[in-house]
Amino acid sequence: MSLASPVVNVIGAGLAGVEASLQLAIRQVPVRLYEMKKKKKSPAHQSDQFAELVCSNSLRSDSIENAVGLLKEELRLMGSFVIASADQHRIPAGSALAVDRERFSQQLTTLVRHHPLIEVIDEEVTSLPEGITIIASGPLTSEPLAETIRQLTGSDALFFYDAVAPIIEVDSIDRSIAYPMNRYQKGEGAYLNCPMTQAEYERFYHALIHAECVQQKEFELTLFEGCLPIEEMARRGEKTLLYGPFKPVGLAKPGEARPYAVCQLRQDDLAGSLYNLVGFQTHLTFSAQKQVIRLIPGLENAVISRYGVMHRNTFVNAPLVLKATYQLKTNPQIFIAGQLSGIEGYVESIGSGLIAGINAARIARGSDPLIFPQASALGSQAHYLASASPRDFQPHNVNFAFFPELEKENDRKIGKKERRSIFARNSLSLLKKMQEEHQFD
C-alpha cells in the first residue's frame, strides 16, 4: 500500500487517541500525534505515559452477556491494540478485566513512540491543525482548545465533575477483619471486603454526610449520575449506599450471617500492594477522607497512597454536532473521540477511538466512512451519540437499551438472559460480516 495518504492529526494520547493512532498506522496512514503532558498536565494526570488510567484500573465486566463485556469482545474482534495490551497486563479481579496500570501504559507508550508512522509532538494544541484531525483531548481538555472546539461546533460545551476514588496500601488493611471474596463467590476472590454492622455503618454514614468537601464554584457544578461522589450518593438517604457501593448481597462468608453493609476494595496493581475503594469516588478534603475511611472496619489504620480528587470534565452536546461516524456534521474532516465526544467509560473511549481511527483512515485514502451496525455495542454507542435528545443529553456507558428491539418469536416473551445472549451472538456475527465486506487489513 502506498504511503501517499495524507497525514492525519490526532490530538491527545489517552485511550481513544492511542487506539485511533494505531488503527491509522496499521492501515499505513501516517499520524501526527499531539500530547501536552510533558509540558502541561491536567489536574487528574500524574505521569507522562500515554493511555493513563486515572480513575480505576478496571475495564469492568468481561462477560459478553454484559454490554461492556460484549464491547470488549467486539474490540478484540476488530483488532484493538489497547484491549490487547489490557489482556496482556491483566490482574485478578473476578469476572472483571483489571490491569496493572503502570505496565499497561508503558507498553502502549513505547508502541506509539517507536512506531515509524507515528510522529509524537509533545506540545499543547490551542488551535486545530490543517487536514483530517481526530480530537481526543479527553474530559480535561485545556481551556484554549475547549474554546476552539466551542467556536468550531457553534454550541456551548457541557461540563460536569468527575470523582476519583482513594487508593489504600494493602499492608495497612487489617486482614483479620477484611476478607477476600467476590460477590456470589464468582471468580478468584480478588476483592477485599470490609464488613459493617448496622451501628458501624450508621457511624460511618453520619460522619460521611457531615465531612468537609473541597470548595467549588457552584455555577460550574453539574454532577454526572454515573460517577457520583460517595458523599453525594449518601445525602440522598441513609440506605442509598446499601443499594450501591456498600451493597452486602452475595458477600456473606460461608456459614456466617450477611453483614449489614460491605465496603469493597479492588486490587490496583499487579503486585497486589495497592487497593482502591470501590465506588468511593469523592471530593472530600484529604483530611476528611482519612477520618471517614478509618471509620470502616479493617481500615482503622489505612495508609492512603492516593487521595480521591474531583475534576472538571468537558464534553460536546453530541446529538447536535456529531454523526454516528464520530465526524462533525459541519466538517467531516474533523472527528471527536473519547469522553470529549459525550461517552462515559474507559472501554467506551477505546471503542470511539477505534471507529474514529478506522474512518479517518478511510477518508484519508478516498473511501467513505463506515457506520457500525446499531445491533453491536460499538455501533449502538455511536448511534446514541448521534440520535439522543440534545436538550437533556448526558454521557452514558454502553447499554443494551441502545440496541434495536428484538422481534418476538410467535409472541413468546424473551427473557433477559436469553435476550442478552441473542444480542451478543448477533453483534459478533454482524461485525465479522462487516470485516469480510470491507477487508479490515
C-alpha positions, 0 to 999 in steps of 0.5 A: 500500500502506498504511503501517499495518504495524507497525514492525519492529526490526532490530538491527545494520547489517552485511550481513544487517541492511542487506539485511533493512532494505531488503527491509522498506522496499521492501515499505513496512514501516517499520524501526527500525534499531539500530547501536552503532558510533558509540558502541561498536565491536567489536574487528574494526570500524574505521569507522562505515559500515554493511555493513563488510567486515572480513575480505576484500573478496571475495564469492568465486566468481561462477560459478553452477556454484559454490554461492556463485556460484549464491547470488549469482545467486539474490540478484540474482534476488530483488532484493538491494540489497547484491549490487547495490551489490557489482556496482556497486563491483566490482574485478578479481579473476578469476572472483571478485566483489571490491569496493572496500570503502570505496565499497561501504559508503558507498553502502549507508550513505547508502541506509539513512540517507536512506531515509524508512522507515528510522529509524537509532538509533545506540545499543547494544541490551542488551535486545530491543525490543517487536514483530517484531525481526530480530537481526543483531548479527553474530559480535561481538555485545556481551556484554549482548545475547549474554546476552539472546539466551542467556536468550531461546533457553534454550541456551548460545551457541557461540563460536569465533575468527575470523582476519583476514588482513594487508593489504600496500601494493602499492608495497612488493611487489617486482614483479620477483619477484611476478607477476600471474596467476590460477590456470589463467590464468582471468580478468584476472590480478588476483592477485599471486603470490609464488613459493617454492622448496622451501628458501624455503618450508621457511624460511618454514614453520619460522619460521611454526610457531615465531612468537609468537601473541597470548595467549588464554584457552584455555577460550574457544578453539574454532577454526572449520575454515573460517577457520583461522589460517595458523599453525594450518593449518601445525602440522598438517604441513609440506605442509598449506599446499601443499594450501591457501593456498600451493597452486602448481597452475595458477600456473606462468608460461608456459614456466617450471617450477611453483614449489614453493609460491605465496603469493597476494595479492588486490587490496583496493581499487579503486585497486589500492594495497592487497593482502591475503594470501590465506588468511593469516588469523592471530593472530600478534603484529604483530611476528611477522607482519612477520618471517614475511611478509618471509620470502616472496619479493617481500615482503622489504620489505612495508609492512603497512597492516593487521595480521591480528587474531583475534576472538571470534565468537558464534553460536546452536546453530541446529538447536535454536532456529531454523526454516528461516524464520530465526524462533525456534521459541519466538517467531516474532516474533523472527528471527536473521540473519547469522553470529549465526544459525550461517552462515559467509560474507559472501554467506551473511549477505546471503542470511539477511538477505534471507529474514529481511527478506522474512518479517518483512515478511510477518508484519508485514502478516498473511501467513505466512512463506515457506520457500525451496525446499531445491533453491536455495542460499538455501533449502538454507542455511536448511534446514541451519540448521534440520535439522543435528545440534545436538550437533556443529553448526558454521557452514558456507558454502553447499554443494551437499551441502545440496541434495536428491539428484538422481534418476538418469536410467535409472541413468546416473551424473551427473557433477559438472559436469553435476550442478552445472549441473542444480542451478543451472538448477533453483534459478533456475527454482524461485525465479522460480516462487516470485516469480510465486506470491507477487508479490515487489513 
